[in-house]
Amino acid sequence: MKCPVCKDVTLLMSEKKGIEIDYCPECRGIWLDRGELEKLIATEEKIENRKEEKNIEIKQTPRKKESFISEIFELFGE
């Protein structure tokens, strides 16, 4: 397929997160087929939700002491 902007440059294909994306190596334009933008957005939302879930899990777990130096500071109320 030819680039709609450059007219004579053939689009290259790349796969991102399981979705094929056509791009122009000349003008750097990105061209998506019908429904691909929605798939990219849905995939990104899933990734963000997983990150948020991990952050919640991390906050709920008890904090481990990093070293004996941190224990010393805790003894002195720092």
N, C-alpha and C positions, 0 to 999 in steps of 0.2 A: 504494500500500500504506500502511496506517495503522501508526503507531508502536505496538508491543506494550505499551509502558509508559503513554504518554499517551492512548492509545485514539482520540482524535479528531483528532490531528495527522497530516498526510500526510508520509511520509518523502521526503526529497530525495535525489537521486542525485549522486554525485561519482565521478570516475575517478582512481585513483591507481595509477601503474605498470601501466597497462593492465587494471586490475581495477575493476569497478563496485562502489562501496560505498554502501549506503543509510545515511542518517543523519537523526536527528530534530533539527530546528532548535530545538525547545523544551527537551527534556531533554539534548540533545547526545549521545544514545546512538548507537552505531554498530552496524549490523546487516549481517552478511555471509551470503551464500548458501553452500550446501554447497560445500566445496572451495576457497573464496576465501581463507581464512586460510592454508591450506597453500601456495597460490600466492604470497601476500604474503611468507611466510617464505622460500620458495625464491628469490624475486626478491631479497630482502634479502641472502641468503647469497651470491648471485652478485655483487652489488655489493660486499660485503665482501671476497670473494675477489679481485676486480679491484683493489681498493684495496691489498690485501696484495701482489699481484703488482707493482703500481706502486712500492710502497715498496721492495721487493727490488731492482727495476731501478734506482731512484734511488741506493740504497746501493752498488750495484756500479759505477756510473759514476764516473769521476775527478772530484774536486771542483775547480771552477773558482775562481780567485782573484777576489775581489769587487772589489778596487780596488788602486791603488798603495799605499794606506795599509796594507792587509793584507800586502802584500809586504814593506814596511818592518818590520812587526812580526815577520814570519817571519825576517827577517835577524838580528834581535836576540833570537830565541828566545822570544818571547812567545807 
